[in-house]
Amino acid sequence: MLKNLALAAALIASFVLAGSADAAEYKCKGNRVEKSGSTKYTVRTSGSDYKIEKSGSTKGVAKKRGSKYHVEVSGSTQATIEKGKIYKSGSTWASVSEAQRKYDCPDVVAATLWVLDKKGKL
């Protein structure tokens, strides 16, 4: 009985986890960020830095400095990303996993898109 209950719980958990990845509003495919199959943004890389573009215009950049990424908009740092957290002015703003629930993308890309969205810059 206990084994059956544990198996049922594991199956339910796997369905919930599988469903959360599918629920992402945006998905990365190569260097494209898509929504409903249409490309909305392009991700450019230079070394370990990431640039988010829309129609050839830079929306934001995640620049690696030491162990952190600094998310810059118009040359000004808006947030930092480190150890699975997004920080604003030194305080935890959100987790990278929270960003990945909306943006099914690699961690830094998802976090950068999340910051740009919160700042009204997407």
Secondary structure, DSSP 8 states (H G I E B T S, - for coil): -HHHHHHHHHHHHHHHHHHHHHT-SEEEETTEEEETTEEEEEEEEETTEEEEEETTEEEEEEEEETTEEEEEETTEEEEEEETTEEEETTEEEEEHHHHHHHEES-HHHHHHHHHHHHTT--
